[in-house]
């Protein structure tokens, strides 16, 4: 059940993909492929990632043979850009739910959680040229068998195999994930994708605190809008609209 070129051809054909045993960042490789004209749905996959990029300038290191590391190239209409993050998070949730997991949710905006711990992160990157959207790279990392004990992530991160008590085939998981993404792409701009994302958000109704443009906001997460912004009722009763950030819950 090794992840390699042969297992990926077997599971992903006829999708165009590039597989790397080791990569610095699959998002960077996918951005380069996008600039060379990669078609929608093309995927860059790695077994090990040395300089993976996370949200808000963080790093995302992945040891060999422990995770799904994939970046998918998409060519959405510009008005659907806001839903690309939702597409990634929802497709990952669907993949995990298909394994029989019940406690799967999304911490706004796009951390996928299993049993309340982070199992996956999503990093979309759009490329604009002369005011036109050239395309998007949707990077996704899913912890499959990464051991977080004795690391700083021990109390916040989780991997699928130990959590579900099963051995998983990463090529099969990727095939399922990418098929769900193909399906989701058909629903970009519709309320069904938005509702699939919103219904899995475990942030709504919670007390949250976060930084918005350098300003700290605390309050109740009352809702989200169609662009994915979080609507927070702050302590003065004002509704604040937050487009990006990292929330602490229960503060
Ligand atoms: C996050 O901070 O939660 C997002 C993490 C995204 C990591 C993935 S792994 C595949 C792709 N390549 C990267 O360099 N980053 C993304």
Boltz pocket constraint, residues with backbone or C-beta under 6 A from the ligand:
constraints:
  - pocket:
      binder: B
      contacts: [[A, 24], [A, 25], [A, 26], [A, 27], [A, 28], [A, 49], [A, 51], [A, 52], [A, 53], [A, 54], [A, 55], [A, 56], [A, 58], [A, 60], [A, 68], [A, 69], [A, 70], [A, 71], [A, 110], [A, 111], [A, 120], [A, 121], [A, 122], [A, 123], [A, 139], [A, 140], [A, 141]]
      max_distance: 6.0
